[in-house]
Each structure stands twice: as structure tokens, then as C-alpha cells.
Amino acid sequence: MIIVETTSPQSDPRTPGAVMLRVTAIADGPLAEAAFRIDHERLYPLEIMASLAQAGAFGAHLDRNGGNFGLAIDAMRAVSRRCGATGFLSWCHDVCGLYMEQSGNPALTGQVLERHVSGQTFGGTALSNPMKTFAGIEKMLLRATKVPGGYRVSGALPWVSHIAPGQYCGAIAGVVRDDGSTSHEIMFLLRCTPEVVLRHCPEFSGMEGTSTWGVRLDQFFVGQDDLIADPAKPFIARIRAAFILLQTGMAIGIAQGSIDSMLEVEPLLGHVNQFLHDRPDALQAEFDELGERVATLALTPYDGSKDYLLAVLDVRTHGAEFVLRATQSALMHQGARGYLIHSAPQRRIREAHFVAIVTPAIKHLRWEMARLLKEELPA
């Protein structure tokens, strides 16, 4: 747990304890019941997401609500404990709200943001390619040209999650000069109007309930009202650590669900499971230590120092590596019952693999840490 609530949650529905009571009730009830359909039938759980929004799951981290990143991560943990795909959708929704509020654009920080936070509308993030581009791993896939009143954007992204016709996501494009060179980048709210082509992605081994699409734009117009940042790089530098830190809620939640599965069979199989590595008590101790690290970092999400960013990259890496171990151990502790197609341990194995490869993946995180540490070394 990230949150330590000392006042009665019934005294004020906005307190962290009250929010967590509502979020946990939804996660342990309707979401837990729908997890199999989300995983196996590609159910996109927008009704559950709307309920979570109304419970207060998606606004705690915003400045207007006190900037409580610890509560936002804890809500994501409770959701991911029951369904990693919905935990990922929660992160997508959270960071999209973060983009809008931090943009400072009145057209995005008023009613548009309020409707987003309350679950009346939904939107995700298309920053996988830009984040890799800024790290020197890929090339920017969206290209923009300046036109009167805004920009025209063209290009294609292979997969963008938590979008659908009528929804939206945060995206970045490189602004191209007449000679073909890039002058800078812009960040904007990409609205999935009929002009935006959405295509089905190849089937993944998991996370199919996240409404993930390939996106193609052809001279798509972006006006001033939809600009999040121009230029984008200073904006990304300011929110990057917060963007990454929020993802820890997924890893912590899936790991906690795995510990639950291990304890579930302890009365029956503990006599033989004692010979396995990564026993539940050892994982619980590491879980608690990881949660404490996240809680401390969540107090200062916009700390712009290199040391802080390194700490966030490290804890995100730790979370990804920890959840891989925890999910595998849970399956080993449950044995054949954990290998059944409908079992939670089997599903969590695939959810953990996603946590390890979603941007920034473990290799990307290590790449960034090595680059930052190299900059500190003498020439």
C-alpha cells in the first residue's frame, strides 16, 4: 500500500481512504468478475473505467486535486491487482489527464479535462515512439508542417492504446522545414475523428482488452486549441519522471495479486512449496520495500534533478523485474491449477511481460540510466 489513512474515510468522500474504499470495491467486485473476458474476449471495460473515474481513481495526481501521486499509484495498484489490462488503461487515462493539465492551454484544462477525469470521455497516450526517439532508439514517425492556424500532421503509429472512434490521445510530431530537416517537435491532443484511420493490430498474447490500434494520419489538422506543447521537448523533460513513476502502480498491483495466489494455496501445498525460491514472505518483504521507495518518490514528481530521474528509472526497473519474478513464482506455487487457461497466475505471467516491455521497457530504462551515468563521468 502507498496510502496510510489516519482519518475516517466516511468523514469526507474526497479523502484518500474514501477514494481507496470505492476503487477497491470496484476492483474486487465488477472488475475481478470481468477479468477473464477482458483477457480472453477483448472486452474493453469502459463501463468499469467510468465507475473508477466516478470513484476518484483518475484525478488524484492532478494539481487541481492536490497533486497526490501516491493516491493515483495506489488506485492503479488496486486495479492492477485484479486485472493488469485495466491497470494499464488506468495509467493511459492518468497520463492523458496529466498532459492536458500541464499544457496550460485553457482549451484543454477546463471542461475537456473535467470530462476526462470524471470518465465522461476517454483518452490515452501515443508517446511510445516519441519517448524512444528522444532517447535515440527510434526515428519520429509523425511529421508536421506549419500552416495558418496550426499544423498539418502525417504519418503512422503501429499501436496506440485506450483509443477508439470519438476518443483521443496525447501525441508528438516532428515539425519539418522546407529542406526536410526537423526544427522542433509539437505535442497535441489527437482526436480520433473520422479523418483518423484506425487499423487492427496483430493479436498479442495478452492485453487484448486495451483497445490498441494502429493509427494513420494524412495531413491531419491540429489547431491551437489542441496543442499541448510547442515546442514539446521542454514539456517532456518536465513530466518524464512523473510519466514513468505512475507506471509503477501496474507492477506493484500485478505483483500483489501474485502474492495473493501464492498464499491461496499455502494451506494445501505449503509443505512442498517450501522448497521453491521466492516464497511469499520474501516477496512480501520486497513488495513492501518497493512500495516505500515509490511512496517517497511520489512526493516530488516534478523534481527536475538528474538524481531524481535516475531514482525513478531505477524503481521502475525494479518493479518490472520484481513482477516478472513474482508472477512466475505464483504459477510455480500453484502448480497445474495455475497453468489452466482461466487461472489468474497464467494471465498475470503475460501481464508481467507487458510491464517489462511497455515503453519504457527494461532495456530502454537501462539505456537511459547508462546514458545519464555516463554524462557524470569525467571525459
Secondary structure, 3 states (H helix, E strand, C coil): CCCCCCCCHHHCCCCHHHHHHHHHHHHHHHHHHHHHHHHHCCCCCHHHHHHHHHHCCCCCCCHHHCCCHHHHHHHHHHHHHHCHHHHHHHHHHHHHHHHHHHHCCHHHHCHHHHHHHCCCCCEEECCHHHHHHHCCCCCCCEEEEEECCEEEEEEEEEEEECCCCCCEEEEEEEEECCCCCEEEEEEEEEECCCCCEEEECCCCCCCHHHCCEEEEEEEEEEEHHHEEECCCHHHHHHHHHHHHHHCHHHHHHHHHHHHHHHHHCHHHHHHHHCCCCCCHHHHHHHHHHHHHHHHHHCCCCCCCCHHHHHHHHHHHHHHHHHHHHHHHHHHHHHCHHHHCCCCHHHHHHHHHHHHHHCCCCHHHHHHHHHHHHHHHCCC
